[in-house]
C-alpha cells in the first residue's frame, strides 16, 4: 500500500463536496487476488452521481488520481470504475440491446 497527497474534491459525511489536499492510501491488490464481482443497479447509479458531481465541481474531465479515489470508495480498481462509467454514459462504449432472444438450448 502506498500513500499519496493529491488535490481533490472530497465527499463529506453530509453529502457535500469539499476541495482540499487529501492524503489517500492507495491499496494495490493484484488482479489475480482481487475479488471479481458484478455491479448492481444501486452501485451504478451511485457511481454515475459521484462522477457527475466531481466533474461538475472540477469543470473538466477527471484525472486518473480522481478515478483511483472513486475506485477506492467502491472497493474496485480505477480501471473498473472508468469502464463501467463509460459503458453507462458514453454511447461509443454502450452495449447494444439484444434484438431478439432465442429459445434456450437451441
VMD Tcl script that builds the backbone (N, CA, C; Angstrom):
set m [mol new atoms 318]
animate dup $m
set s [atomselect $m all]
$s set {name element resname resid chain x y z} {
  {N N UNK 1 A 0.845 -1.172 0.000}
  {CA C UNK 1 A 0.000 0.000 0.000}
  {C C UNK 1 A 0.885 1.227 0.000}
  {N N UNK 2 A 0.423 2.279 -0.675}
  {CA C UNK 2 A 1.221 3.492 -0.730}
  {C C UNK 2 A 0.323 4.678 -0.451}
  {N N UNK 3 A 0.917 5.781 -0.045}
  {CA C UNK 3 A 0.148 6.956 0.328}
  {C C UNK 3 A 0.541 8.119 -0.571}
  {N N UNK 4 A -0.438 8.820 -1.115}
  {CA C UNK 4 A -0.210 9.977 -1.968}
  {C C UNK 4 A -1.010 11.149 -1.433}
  {N N UNK 5 A -0.499 12.356 -1.637}
  {CA C UNK 5 A -1.246 13.555 -1.315}
  {C C UNK 5 A -1.632 14.188 -2.638}
  {N N UNK 6 A -2.903 14.422 -2.826}
  {CA C UNK 6 A -3.368 14.940 -4.106}
  {C C UNK 6 A -4.474 15.955 -3.885}
  {N N UNK 7 A -4.513 17.037 -4.706}
  {CA C UNK 7 A -5.644 17.953 -4.594}
  {C C UNK 7 A -6.892 17.226 -5.058}
  {N N UNK 8 A -7.958 17.383 -4.314}
  {CA C UNK 8 A -9.119 16.563 -4.613}
  {C C UNK 8 A -10.394 17.202 -4.103}
  {N N UNK 9 A -11.490 16.795 -4.707}
  {CA C UNK 9 A -12.809 17.112 -4.163}
  {C C UNK 9 A -13.197 15.916 -3.312}
  {N N UNK 10 A -13.498 16.156 -2.051}
  {CA C UNK 10 A -13.772 15.087 -1.108}
  {C C UNK 10 A -15.249 15.077 -0.753}
  {N N UNK 11 A -15.839 13.900 -0.763}
  {CA C UNK 11 A -17.230 13.740 -0.368}
  {C C UNK 11 A -17.280 13.693 1.151}
  {N N UNK 12 A -17.938 14.707 1.756}
  {CA C UNK 12 A -18.033 14.766 3.211}
  {C C UNK 12 A -19.202 13.930 3.694}
  {N N UNK 13 A -19.254 13.706 4.989}
  {CA C UNK 13 A -20.308 12.863 5.573}
  {C C UNK 13 A -21.695 13.465 5.386}
  {N N UNK 14 A -21.791 14.796 5.196}
  {CA C UNK 14 A -23.101 15.412 4.985}
  {C C UNK 14 A -23.535 15.383 3.521}
  {N N UNK 15 A -22.745 14.708 2.661}
  {CA C UNK 15 A -23.125 14.553 1.258}
  {C C UNK 15 A -22.619 15.657 0.346}
  {N N UNK 16 A -21.963 16.689 0.899}
  {CA C UNK 16 A -21.429 17.774 0.080}
  {C C UNK 16 A -19.963 17.516 -0.212}
  {N N UNK 17 A -19.447 18.190 -1.238}
  {CA C UNK 17 A -18.051 18.035 -1.600}
  {C C UNK 17 A -17.230 19.169 -1.008}
  {N N UNK 18 A -16.032 18.871 -0.614}
  {CA C UNK 18 A -15.099 19.847 -0.096}
  {C C UNK 18 A -13.809 19.725 -0.891}
  {N N UNK 19 A -13.212 20.849 -1.268}
  {CA C UNK 19 A -11.991 20.817 -2.058}
  {C C UNK 19 A -10.798 21.081 -1.147}
  {N N UNK 20 A -9.847 20.152 -1.125}
  {CA C UNK 20 A -8.642 20.315 -0.333}
  {C C UNK 20 A -7.640 19.241 -0.712}
  {N N UNK 21 A -6.433 19.363 -0.180}
  {CA C UNK 21 A -5.436 18.310 -0.379}
  {C C UNK 21 A -5.776 17.168 0.551}
  {N N UNK 22 A -5.780 15.979 0.009}
  {CA C UNK 22 A -6.195 14.813 0.763}
  {C C UNK 22 A -5.093 13.778 0.728}
  {N N UNK 23 A -4.837 13.168 1.840}
  {CA C UNK 23 A -3.872 12.063 1.880}
  {C C UNK 23 A -4.684 10.795 1.665}
  {N N UNK 24 A -4.382 10.109 0.584}
  {CA C UNK 24 A -5.126 8.923 0.200}
  {C C UNK 24 A -4.202 7.727 0.232}
  {N N UNK 25 A -4.624 6.693 0.902}
  {CA C UNK 25 A -3.852 5.459 0.898}
  {C C UNK 25 A -4.381 4.591 -0.222}
  {N N UNK 26 A -3.520 4.327 -1.180}
  {CA C UNK 26 A -3.912 3.508 -2.318}
  {C C UNK 26 A -3.456 2.085 -2.037}
  {N N UNK 27 A -4.404 1.204 -1.894}
  {CA C UNK 27 A -4.082 -0.187 -1.618}
  {C C UNK 27 A -4.104 -0.945 -2.930}
  {N N UNK 28 A -2.950 -1.386 -3.336}
  {CA C UNK 28 A -2.879 -2.131 -4.587}
  {C C UNK 28 A -3.044 -3.610 -4.287}
  {N N UNK 29 A -4.048 -4.187 -4.894}
  {CA C UNK 29 A -4.264 -5.625 -4.778}
  {C C UNK 29 A -4.126 -6.200 -6.175}
  {N N UNK 30 A -3.215 -7.140 -6.382}
  {CA C UNK 30 A -3.045 -7.713 -7.714}
  {C C UNK 30 A -4.357 -8.275 -8.251}
  {N N UNK 31 A -4.552 -8.153 -9.553}
  {CA C UNK 31 A -5.827 -8.551 -10.162}
  {C C UNK 31 A -6.135 -10.029 -9.983}
  {N N UNK 32 A -5.094 -10.883 -9.859}
  {CA C UNK 32 A -5.373 -12.309 -9.707}
  {C C UNK 32 A -5.847 -12.641 -8.284}
  {N N UNK 33 A -5.687 -11.695 -7.340}
  {CA C UNK 33 A -6.161 -11.902 -5.974}
  {C C UNK 33 A -7.502 -11.205 -5.752}
  {N N UNK 34 A -7.707 -10.078 -6.435}
  {CA C UNK 34 A -8.897 -9.256 -6.238}
  {C C UNK 34 A -10.162 -10.038 -6.568}
  {N N UNK 35 A -11.177 -9.842 -5.751}
  {CA C UNK 35 A -12.470 -10.496 -5.968}
  {C C UNK 35 A -13.179 -9.815 -7.138}
  {N N UNK 36 A -13.670 -10.590 -8.065}
  {CA C UNK 36 A -14.413 -10.047 -9.197}
  {C C UNK 36 A -15.893 -10.147 -8.874}
  {N N UNK 37 A -16.573 -9.020 -8.885}
  {CA C UNK 37 A -17.992 -9.034 -8.579}
  {C C UNK 37 A -18.746 -8.141 -9.549}
  {N N UNK 38 A -19.985 -8.462 -9.762}
  {CA C UNK 38 A -20.813 -7.707 -10.696}
  {C C UNK 38 A -21.285 -6.404 -10.059}
  {N N UNK 39 A -21.603 -5.452 -10.920}
  {CA C UNK 39 A -22.167 -4.180 -10.467}
  {C C UNK 39 A -23.677 -4.347 -10.334}
  {N N UNK 40 A -24.246 -3.915 -9.213}
  {CA C UNK 40 A -25.707 -3.899 -9.116}
  {C C UNK 40 A -26.216 -2.518 -9.517}
  {N N UNK 41 A -27.506 -2.396 -9.729}
  {CA C UNK 41 A -28.064 -1.140 -10.253}
  {C C UNK 41 A -27.867 0.025 -9.279}
  {N N UNK 42 A -27.897 -0.260 -7.974}
  {CA C UNK 42 A -27.689 0.804 -6.988}
  {C C UNK 42 A -26.262 1.357 -7.069}
  {N N UNK 43 A -25.282 0.464 -7.208}
  {CA C UNK 43 A -23.886 0.892 -7.345}
  {C C UNK 43 A -23.684 1.706 -8.619}
  {N N UNK 44 A -24.334 1.278 -9.695}
  {CA C UNK 44 A -24.194 2.001 -10.966}
  {C C UNK 44 A -24.726 3.420 -10.850}
  {N N UNK 45 A -25.894 3.581 -10.227}
  {CA C UNK 45 A -26.467 4.917 -10.061}
  {C C UNK 45 A -25.606 5.772 -9.144}
  {N N UNK 46 A -25.087 5.169 -8.085}
  {CA C UNK 46 A -24.218 5.897 -7.166}
  {C C UNK 46 A -22.931 6.329 -7.878}
  {N N UNK 47 A -22.365 5.451 -8.690}
  {CA C UNK 47 A -21.165 5.785 -9.458}
  {C C UNK 47 A -21.438 6.961 -10.387}
  {N N UNK 48 A -22.557 6.880 -11.086}
  {CA C UNK 48 A -22.911 7.949 -12.027}
  {C C UNK 48 A -23.040 9.289 -11.301}
  {N N UNK 49 A -23.705 9.298 -10.148}
  {CA C UNK 49 A -23.901 10.562 -9.429}
  {C C UNK 49 A -22.593 11.096 -8.855}
  {N N UNK 50 A -21.721 10.220 -8.356}
  {CA C UNK 50 A -20.430 10.660 -7.814}
  {C C UNK 50 A -19.577 11.269 -8.925}
  {N N UNK 51 A -19.522 10.607 -10.072}
  {CA C UNK 51 A -18.703 11.104 -11.181}
  {C C UNK 51 A -19.249 12.424 -11.712}
  {N N UNK 52 A -20.577 12.513 -11.886}
  {CA C UNK 52 A -21.170 13.766 -12.378}
  {C C UNK 52 A -20.890 14.914 -11.413}
  {N N UNK 53 A -20.998 14.658 -10.113}
  {CA C UNK 53 A -20.740 15.705 -9.122}
  {C C UNK 53 A -19.281 16.150 -9.158}
  {N N UNK 54 A -18.364 15.186 -9.263}
  {CA C UNK 54 A -16.939 15.534 -9.306}
  {C C UNK 54 A -16.601 16.290 -10.588}
  {N N UNK 55 A -17.173 15.868 -11.726}
  {CA C UNK 55 A -16.907 16.570 -12.992}
  {C C UNK 55 A -17.484 17.984 -12.967}
  {N N UNK 56 A -18.663 18.128 -12.401}
  {CA C UNK 56 A -19.286 19.447 -12.323}
  {C C UNK 56 A -18.436 20.375 -11.456}
  {N N UNK 57 A -17.964 19.842 -10.339}
  {CA C UNK 57 A -17.146 20.626 -9.422}
  {C C UNK 57 A -15.803 20.991 -10.061}
  {N N UNK 58 A -15.190 20.035 -10.759}
  {CA C UNK 58 A -13.879 20.274 -11.375}
  {C C UNK 58 A -13.995 21.102 -12.649}
  {N N UNK 59 A -15.145 21.019 -13.315}
  {CA C UNK 59 A -15.331 21.750 -14.563}
  {C C UNK 59 A -14.607 21.124 -15.742}
  {N N UNK 60 A -14.168 19.902 -15.588}
  {CA C UNK 60 A -13.443 19.208 -16.651}
  {C C UNK 60 A -13.501 17.717 -16.408}
  {N N UNK 61 A -12.875 16.967 -17.318}
  {CA C UNK 61 A -12.812 15.514 -17.141}
  {C C UNK 61 A -11.954 15.187 -15.924}
  {N N UNK 62 A -12.202 14.051 -15.327}
  {CA C UNK 62 A -11.476 13.666 -14.121}
  {C C UNK 62 A -10.086 13.115 -14.441}
  {N N UNK 63 A -9.167 13.372 -13.541}
  {CA C UNK 63 A -7.813 12.839 -13.682}
  {C C UNK 63 A -7.806 11.375 -13.246}
  {N N UNK 64 A -6.718 10.689 -13.582}
  {CA C UNK 64 A -6.607 9.278 -13.186}
  {C C UNK 64 A -6.582 9.156 -11.660}
  {N N UNK 65 A -5.987 10.120 -10.961}
  {CA C UNK 65 A -5.964 10.105 -9.492}
  {C C UNK 65 A -7.386 10.174 -8.930}
  {N N UNK 66 A -8.235 10.975 -9.570}
  {CA C UNK 66 A -9.639 11.056 -9.129}
  {C C UNK 66 A -10.345 9.721 -9.339}
  {N N UNK 67 A -10.083 9.070 -10.471}
  {CA C UNK 67 A -10.690 7.754 -10.722}
  {C C UNK 67 A -10.209 6.743 -9.697}
  {N N UNK 68 A -8.947 6.846 -9.268}
  {CA C UNK 68 A -8.437 5.944 -8.235}
  {C C UNK 68 A -9.165 6.157 -6.918}
  {N N UNK 69 A -9.422 7.410 -6.582}
  {CA C UNK 69 A -10.154 7.724 -5.356}
  {C C UNK 69 A -11.566 7.155 -5.432}
  {N N UNK 70 A -12.220 7.341 -6.574}
  {CA C UNK 70 A -13.572 6.795 -6.759}
  {C C UNK 70 A -13.535 5.273 -6.667}
  {N N UNK 71 A -12.547 4.663 -7.296}
  {CA C UNK 71 A -12.410 3.206 -7.224}
  {C C UNK 71 A -12.269 2.724 -5.796}
  {N N UNK 72 A -11.476 3.433 -5.000}
  {CA C UNK 72 A -11.317 3.062 -3.591}
  {C C UNK 72 A -12.626 3.182 -2.830}
  {N N UNK 73 A -13.437 4.197 -3.161}
  {CA C UNK 73 A -14.740 4.359 -2.500}
  {C C UNK 73 A -15.650 3.162 -2.772}
  {N N UNK 74 A -15.534 2.601 -3.972}
  {CA C UNK 74 A -16.385 1.481 -4.358}
  {C C UNK 74 A -15.723 0.127 -4.118}
  {N N UNK 75 A -14.484 0.131 -3.628}
  {CA C UNK 75 A -13.770 -1.115 -3.402}
  {C C UNK 75 A -13.394 -1.805 -4.702}
  {N N UNK 76 A -13.133 -1.001 -5.738}
  {CA C UNK 76 A -12.792 -1.516 -7.061}
  {C C UNK 76 A -11.605 -0.741 -7.610}
  {N N UNK 77 A -11.052 -1.223 -8.694}
  {CA C UNK 77 A -9.920 -0.532 -9.310}
  {C C UNK 77 A -10.404 0.690 -10.085}
  {N N UNK 78 A -9.474 1.606 -10.347}
  {CA C UNK 78 A -9.798 2.785 -11.155}
  {C C UNK 78 A -10.236 2.346 -12.553}
  {N N UNK 79 A -9.589 1.321 -13.071}
  {CA C UNK 79 A -9.934 0.797 -14.392}
  {C C UNK 79 A -11.374 0.281 -14.423}
  {N N UNK 80 A -11.786 -0.422 -13.371}
  {CA C UNK 80 A -13.141 -0.975 -13.319}
  {C C UNK 80 A -14.196 0.126 -13.287}
  {N N UNK 81 A -13.956 1.181 -12.492}
  {CA C UNK 81 A -14.964 2.243 -12.414}
  {C C UNK 81 A -15.022 3.059 -13.697}
  {N N UNK 82 A -13.854 3.299 -14.337}
  {CA C UNK 82 A -13.897 4.052 -15.599}
  {C C UNK 82 A -14.615 3.249 -16.682}
  {N N UNK 83 A -14.354 1.951 -16.738}
  {CA C UNK 83 A -15.015 1.125 -17.761}
  {C C UNK 83 A -16.526 1.069 -17.548}
  {N N UNK 84 A -16.959 0.905 -16.294}
  {CA C UNK 84 A -18.398 0.854 -16.039}
  {C C UNK 84 A -19.041 2.200 -16.345}
  {N N UNK 85 A -18.393 3.289 -15.960}
  {CA C UNK 85 A -18.936 4.616 -16.242}
  {C C UNK 85 A -19.052 4.835 -17.751}
  {N N UNK 86 A -18.028 4.442 -18.495}
  {CA C UNK 86 A -18.077 4.595 -19.956}
  {C C UNK 86 A -19.195 3.758 -20.567}
  {N N UNK 87 A -19.380 2.536 -20.090}
  {CA C UNK 87 A -20.459 1.685 -20.612}
  {C C UNK 87 A -21.820 2.322 -20.385}
  {N N UNK 88 A -21.989 2.985 -19.233}
  {CA C UNK 88 A -23.284 3.584 -18.897}
  {C C UNK 88 A -23.517 4.913 -19.603}
  {N N UNK 89 A -22.466 5.720 -19.777}
  {CA C UNK 89 A -22.664 7.109 -20.186}
  {C C UNK 89 A -22.125 7.490 -21.553}
  {N N UNK 90 A -21.264 6.681 -22.133}
  {CA C UNK 90 A -20.682 7.018 -23.429}
  {C C UNK 90 A -21.234 6.062 -24.487}
  {N N UNK 91 A -21.984 6.588 -25.459}
  {CA C UNK 91 A -22.585 5.720 -26.478}
  {C C UNK 91 A -21.554 4.871 -27.235}
  {N N UNK 92 A -20.327 5.352 -27.321}
  {CA C UNK 92 A -19.276 4.610 -28.020}
  {C C UNK 92 A -18.982 3.273 -27.324}
  {N N UNK 93 A -19.173 3.229 -25.989}
  {CA C UNK 93 A -18.869 2.021 -25.220}
  {C C UNK 93 A -20.106 1.235 -24.803}
  {N N UNK 94 A -21.275 1.752 -25.096}
  {CA C UNK 94 A -22.514 1.101 -24.655}
  {C C UNK 94 A -22.706 -0.241 -25.350}
  {N N UNK 95 A -23.257 -1.183 -24.603}
  {CA C UNK 95 A -23.571 -2.494 -25.166}
  {C C UNK 95 A -24.923 -2.387 -25.872}
  {N N UNK 96 A -24.995 -2.759 -27.147}
  {CA C UNK 96 A -26.276 -2.671 -27.851}
  {C C UNK 96 A -27.278 -3.673 -27.276}
  {N N UNK 97 A -28.545 -3.287 -27.300}
  {CA C UNK 97 A -29.604 -4.174 -26.810}
  {C C UNK 97 A -29.722 -5.377 -27.740}
  {N N UNK 98 A -30.026 -6.510 -27.151}
  {CA C UNK 98 A -30.197 -7.731 -27.943}
  {C C UNK 98 A -31.529 -7.615 -28.680}
  {N N UNK 99 A -31.528 -7.739 -30.021}
  {CA C UNK 99 A -32.761 -7.532 -30.784}
  {C C UNK 99 A -33.816 -8.624 -30.547}
  {N N UNK 100 A -33.350 -9.861 -30.338}
  {CA C UNK 100 A -34.309 -10.949 -30.212}
  {C C UNK 100 A -33.654 -12.086 -29.424}
  {N N UNK 101 A -34.393 -12.630 -28.475}
  {CA C UNK 101 A -33.858 -13.753 -27.709}
  {C C UNK 101 A -34.169 -15.049 -28.415}
  {N N UNK 102 A -33.290 -16.004 -28.272}
  {CA C UNK 102 A -33.550 -17.316 -28.866}
  {C C UNK 102 A -33.997 -18.284 -27.765}
  {N N UNK 103 A -34.613 -19.386 -28.179}
  {CA C UNK 103 A -35.061 -20.391 -27.228}
  {C C UNK 103 A -33.852 -21.021 -26.564}
  {N N UNK 104 A -34.005 -21.344 -25.313}
  {CA C UNK 104 A -32.916 -21.965 -24.559}
  {C C UNK 104 A -32.592 -23.340 -25.154}
  {N N UNK 105 A -31.293 -23.577 -25.323}
  {CA C UNK 105 A -30.846 -24.875 -25.812}
  {C C UNK 105 A -30.880 -25.014 -27.312}
  {N N UNK 106 A -31.280 -23.959 -27.997}
  {CA C UNK 106 A -31.349 -24.056 -29.453}
  {C C UNK 106 A -30.215 -23.273 -30.073}
}
mol reanalyze $m
mol bondsrecalc $m
mol representation Tube
mol addrep $m
